[in-house]
């Protein structure tokens, strides 16, 4: 009873499968003040009074959450759907986000993980510029219109 009162459950968004440096904005300052016990991270960087959980200390202050419309395709804001998802994973969102997919073939597979800042109002939409299909993702559900 009460064991999970201070727990957080969040994808740490490691840099790769072998480079385990976290970058998730939602947990950048989610740790408990343990400066007297752990004053520095694994690389010797000073911890803050609200540290990043895990081995490395990092700040989400330099990250800019996404909000609004972005175009995905050759020569656009994001060249692939996966690049758009990576931007959301790294930066989070702070408003509704729509990705307009250019008229081209996107031959890729992706998993849309939990995105920091997404909610029932801060939705994520992937939409064809020709409006042939729409895919909306919400914090607790996914809906498709094809």
PEQUI-V95644 format. One record per backbone hydrogen bond with DSSP energy under -1.0 kcal/mol. CO is the residue of the C=O (numbers start at 1). NH is the residue of the N-H. Records with the same first field share a line. If there is no record, write none. Layout:
BEGIN
CO=NH, NH
END
This chain:
BEGIN
2=5
4=7
12=23, 24
19=16, 21
21=15
24=27
27=30
34=37, 38
39=47
41=44
45=41
51=31
55=42
60=63
66=94
68=98
70=100
71=78
72=102
73=76
78=73
80=84
81=85
82=86
83=87
84=88
85=89
86=90
87=91
88=92
92=66
96=68
97=125
98=70
99=127
100=72
101=129
102=104
106=108
115=118
116=93
121=123
122=119
123=97
124=137
125=99
126=135
127=101
128=131
133=128
134=145
135=126
136=143
137=124
141=138
143=136
145=134
END
